[in-house]
Amino acid sequence: MAKITKIQAQKRKGRFNVFLDGKYSFAVSENILIKFHLYKDTELTEDEIIQIKEKENIDKYYVKSLDYISHQIRTKKEISDFLKEKEVDESDIKEIIKRLEAENYLNDNLYTQSFINTQLITSLDGPKTIQNKLFKKGISKELANEKLLNVDYDRWLENATKAAKKIEKRSSRRAFKDTIIKIKVGLMQKGYTTEIIEEVINNLNITPDFEQEKENLQREYEKAKKHYKGKGNEKNKIYQSLMRKGFNSSDITDILREE
């Protein structure tokens, strides 16, 4: 048995040094001090000392987890990864997470809804991309899908349309056909479904501007002619290059004939 001969408050608020038999033994938080009824002249067995130190360690990382959460809400996986990086035992991690959940500091259900709402406001990502982001944060497929299905279809359509218009604007100097492909691929990469993509394309009602198309073809032709000059089989290479850029075959043939 060892006797507590002194309990000394640290400069750090809520922390105390515990002395056993006249010598410093360990430090505890106020929470542990109260929980184990630690005061001067209390006698402790070796097992009790071990238990106090274990609970103090858990309490310490519980406080660190609270601080981590205070910057932004987290998922269970994020807290688990955070504690693993600090080499906290698996059993202690489970206890800390359980306590955080009981006190409603951790709630994957609320986190998922909040994350989706934020993504809808701050990004133009589609449901598949947001779903993958949630998976990486440890949210289950069932929970992610449940919350994503609750998002109004028109909201997805609205964000997809904004994204499509941005792509269209960036592609104004491209061939009309290539612009449509760029929009479709861009929306697909952002995680939108085929159904939404097709509806967006139809709603945009994009039609070719023949004068602009002619200008674009002439500009790309001049670039290709300069690039392939003196490289042999010049016209065929220019033709293939312009076809890859989405220009009409007959228009390409006409401009080559003019040379």
C-alpha positions as CSV (number, residue, x, y, z in Angstrom):
1,M,0.0,0.0,0.0
2,A,1.1,3.6,-0.7
3,K,-0.2,6.7,1.0
4,I,-1.0,10.0,-0.6
5,T,1.1,12.5,1.3
6,K,0.5,15.5,-0.9
7,I,-1.7,16.7,-3.7
8,Q,-0.3,19.8,-5.4
9,A,-2.2,21.9,-8.0
10,Q,-0.2,22.6,-11.2
11,K,0.0,26.0,-12.8
12,R,-2.1,24.4,-15.6
13,K,-5.7,24.7,-14.5
14,G,-7.5,21.5,-13.5
15,R,-4.2,19.5,-13.2
16,F,-2.8,18.0,-10.0
17,N,0.5,16.3,-9.0
18,V,0.0,13.3,-6.6
19,F,2.8,12.4,-4.2
20,L,2.9,8.9,-2.6
21,D,5.0,8.4,0.5
22,G,6.6,11.8,0.1
23,K,7.6,11.3,-3.5
24,Y,6.0,12.5,-6.8
25,S,4.1,9.6,-8.4
26,F,1.8,10.8,-11.1
27,A,-0.4,13.7,-12.4
28,V,-4.2,13.6,-12.8
29,S,-7.0,15.8,-14.0
30,E,-9.6,17.2,-11.6
31,N,-12.0,14.7,-13.1
32,I,-9.9,11.7,-12.0
33,L,-9.2,13.3,-8.7
34,I,-12.9,13.4,-7.9
35,K,-13.7,10.1,-9.6
36,F,-11.3,8.1,-7.4
37,H,-11.8,10.2,-4.3
38,L,-8.1,11.1,-4.1
39,Y,-7.1,13.2,-1.1
40,K,-4.3,13.4,1.5
41,D,-3.8,10.2,3.6
42,T,-5.7,8.0,1.1
43,E,-4.0,4.6,0.8
44,L,-3.8,3.0,-2.6
45,T,-2.9,-0.5,-3.7
46,E,-0.6,-1.2,-6.7
47,D,-3.7,-2.2,-8.7
48,E,-5.5,1.0,-7.8
49,I,-2.5,3.1,-8.9
50,I,-2.4,1.2,-12.2
51,Q,-6.1,1.8,-12.7
52,I,-5.9,5.5,-11.9
53,K,-3.0,5.9,-14.4
54,E,-4.9,4.1,-17.1
55,K,-8.1,6.2,-16.5
56,E,-6.0,9.3,-16.5
57,N,-4.5,8.4,-19.8
58,I,-8.0,7.9,-21.3
59,D,-9.1,11.1,-19.8
60,K,-6.1,12.9,-21.2
61,Y,-6.9,11.7,-24.8
62,Y,-10.6,12.3,-24.3
63,V,-9.8,16.0,-23.7
64,K,-7.5,16.0,-26.7
65,S,-10.3,14.5,-28.8
66,L,-12.7,17.3,-27.5
67,D,-10.2,19.9,-28.6
68,Y,-9.9,18.2,-32.0
69,I,-13.7,18.2,-32.4
70,S,-13.9,21.8,-31.3
71,H,-12.3,23.0,-34.6
72,Q,-14.9,21.2,-36.7
73,I,-17.3,18.2,-36.2
74,R,-15.7,14.8,-36.8
75,T,-16.7,11.3,-37.6
76,K,-16.0,8.2,-35.4
77,K,-13.3,7.2,-38.0
78,E,-11.6,10.6,-37.9
79,I,-11.4,10.4,-34.1
80,S,-10.2,6.8,-34.2
81,D,-7.5,7.8,-36.7
82,F,-6.5,10.8,-34.7
83,L,-6.0,8.7,-31.6
84,K,-4.2,5.9,-33.4
85,E,-1.7,8.5,-34.6
86,K,-1.0,9.2,-31.0
87,E,-0.6,5.5,-30.4
88,V,-3.5,5.2,-28.0
89,D,-4.5,1.6,-27.3
90,E,-7.5,0.2,-29.3
91,S,-9.5,-0.5,-26.1
92,D,-8.9,3.0,-24.9
93,I,-10.0,4.4,-28.3
94,K,-13.3,2.5,-28.1
95,E,-13.9,3.8,-24.6
96,I,-13.2,7.4,-25.6
97,I,-15.5,7.1,-28.7
98,K,-18.2,5.5,-26.6
99,R,-18.0,8.4,-24.1
100,L,-18.0,11.1,-26.9
101,E,-21.1,9.5,-28.4
102,A,-22.9,9.3,-25.1
103,E,-22.3,13.0,-24.6
104,N,-23.3,13.7,-28.2
105,Y,-20.0,15.1,-29.3
106,L,-19.8,12.4,-31.9
107,N,-22.8,11.7,-34.1
108,D,-22.3,10.2,-37.5
109,N,-25.9,10.7,-38.4
110,L,-25.8,14.5,-37.8
111,Y,-22.3,14.7,-39.3
112,T,-23.4,13.2,-42.6
113,Q,-26.4,15.5,-42.9
114,S,-24.2,18.5,-42.1
115,F,-21.5,17.5,-44.5
116,I,-23.9,17.0,-47.4
117,N,-25.5,20.4,-46.7
118,T,-22.1,22.1,-46.7
119,Q,-21.1,20.4,-49.9
120,L,-24.2,21.5,-51.7
121,I,-23.5,25.1,-50.7
122,T,-19.7,25.2,-51.1
123,S,-19.1,22.9,-54.1
124,L,-20.7,21.8,-57.3
125,D,-20.0,18.1,-56.7
126,G,-22.6,15.5,-57.6
127,P,-24.0,12.7,-55.4
128,K,-21.4,10.1,-56.3
129,T,-18.5,12.4,-55.4
130,I,-20.0,13.4,-52.1
131,Q,-20.8,9.8,-51.4
132,N,-17.1,8.9,-51.9
133,K,-16.0,11.7,-49.6
134,L,-18.3,10.4,-46.9
135,F,-16.9,6.8,-47.4
136,K,-13.3,8.2,-46.8
137,K,-14.5,9.7,-43.6
138,G,-15.8,6.4,-42.4
139,I,-19.5,6.9,-43.0
140,S,-21.3,3.7,-43.9
141,K,-22.7,3.2,-47.3
142,E,-26.2,2.8,-45.9
143,L,-26.1,6.1,-44.0
144,A,-24.5,8.0,-46.8
145,N,-27.1,6.7,-49.3
146,E,-30.0,7.4,-47.0
147,K,-29.0,11.0,-46.6
148,L,-28.1,11.6,-50.2
149,L,-31.5,10.2,-51.4
150,N,-33.2,12.8,-49.2
151,V,-31.6,15.7,-51.2
152,D,-34.2,17.2,-53.6
153,Y,-33.5,16.2,-57.2
154,D,-33.9,19.8,-58.4
155,R,-31.0,20.8,-56.1
156,W,-28.7,18.3,-57.9
157,L,-30.0,19.6,-61.2
158,E,-29.3,23.2,-60.2
159,N,-25.7,22.5,-59.2
160,A,-25.1,20.4,-62.2
161,T,-26.4,23.1,-64.5
162,K,-24.0,25.7,-62.8
163,A,-21.1,23.3,-63.3
164,A,-22.1,22.7,-66.9
165,K,-22.2,26.4,-67.7
166,K,-18.7,26.9,-66.3
167,I,-17.4,24.1,-68.5
168,E,-19.3,25.5,-71.5
169,K,-17.7,28.9,-70.9
170,R,-14.2,27.5,-70.7
171,S,-14.9,25.5,-74.0
172,S,-16.1,28.4,-76.1
173,R,-13.1,28.2,-78.4
174,R,-13.6,24.5,-79.0
175,A,-15.6,22.6,-81.6
176,F,-19.3,22.3,-80.7
177,K,-19.2,18.5,-80.6
178,D,-16.1,18.7,-78.3
179,T,-17.9,21.2,-76.0
180,I,-20.8,18.8,-75.5
181,I,-18.3,15.9,-74.7
182,K,-16.4,18.1,-72.3
183,I,-19.6,19.0,-70.4
184,K,-20.7,15.4,-70.2
185,V,-17.2,14.2,-69.1
186,G,-16.9,17.1,-66.6
187,L,-20.2,16.3,-65.0
188,M,-19.5,12.6,-64.9
189,Q,-16.2,13.4,-63.1
190,K,-18.0,15.5,-60.6
191,G,-20.2,12.5,-59.7
192,Y,-23.5,13.2,-61.5
193,T,-25.7,10.5,-62.8
194,T,-26.4,9.9,-66.5
195,E,-30.0,10.9,-65.9
196,I,-29.0,14.3,-64.5
197,I,-26.3,14.9,-67.2
198,E,-28.7,14.2,-70.0
199,E,-31.3,16.5,-68.5
200,V,-28.8,19.3,-68.0
201,I,-27.6,19.1,-71.6
202,N,-31.2,19.2,-72.8
203,N,-32.1,22.1,-70.6
204,L,-29.1,24.2,-71.6
205,N,-30.3,23.8,-75.2
206,I,-26.9,24.4,-76.6
207,T,-26.8,24.9,-80.4
208,P,-23.9,25.4,-82.6
209,D,-22.9,28.9,-83.6
210,F,-21.8,28.3,-87.1
211,E,-19.7,31.5,-87.4
212,Q,-17.9,30.7,-84.2
213,E,-17.4,27.1,-85.3
214,K,-15.9,28.3,-88.5
215,E,-13.5,30.7,-86.6
216,N,-12.6,27.9,-84.2
217,L,-11.8,25.5,-87.0
218,Q,-9.7,28.1,-88.8
219,R,-7.7,28.8,-85.7
220,E,-7.1,25.1,-84.9
221,Y,-6.3,24.5,-88.5
222,E,-3.6,27.2,-88.5
223,K,-2.1,25.7,-85.3
224,A,-2.1,22.2,-86.8
225,K,-0.6,23.3,-90.0
226,K,2.3,25.0,-88.2
227,H,2.7,22.0,-85.9
228,Y,2.9,19.4,-88.8
229,K,4.8,21.5,-91.3
230,G,7.6,19.5,-92.9
231,K,6.7,16.3,-91.0
232,G,5.4,14.3,-94.0
233,N,1.8,13.3,-94.9
234,E,0.9,16.8,-93.6
235,K,-2.7,17.0,-94.7
236,N,-3.7,13.6,-93.3
237,K,-2.2,14.5,-90.0
238,I,-3.9,17.8,-89.9
239,Y,-7.2,16.1,-90.8
240,Q,-6.8,13.5,-88.0
241,S,-5.9,16.2,-85.5
242,L,-8.9,18.3,-86.3
243,M,-11.2,15.3,-86.2
244,R,-10.0,14.5,-82.7
245,K,-10.9,18.0,-81.7
246,G,-14.5,17.3,-82.7
247,F,-14.8,19.3,-86.0
248,N,-17.0,18.2,-88.8
249,S,-15.3,16.0,-91.4
250,S,-16.7,17.8,-94.4
251,D,-15.7,21.2,-93.0
252,I,-12.2,19.9,-92.4
253,T,-12.0,18.6,-96.0
254,D,-13.2,22.0,-97.3
255,I,-10.6,23.9,-95.5
256,L,-7.9,21.5,-96.6
257,R,-9.0,21.9,-100.2
258,E,-8.7,25.7,-100.0
259,E,-4.9,25.3,-99.6
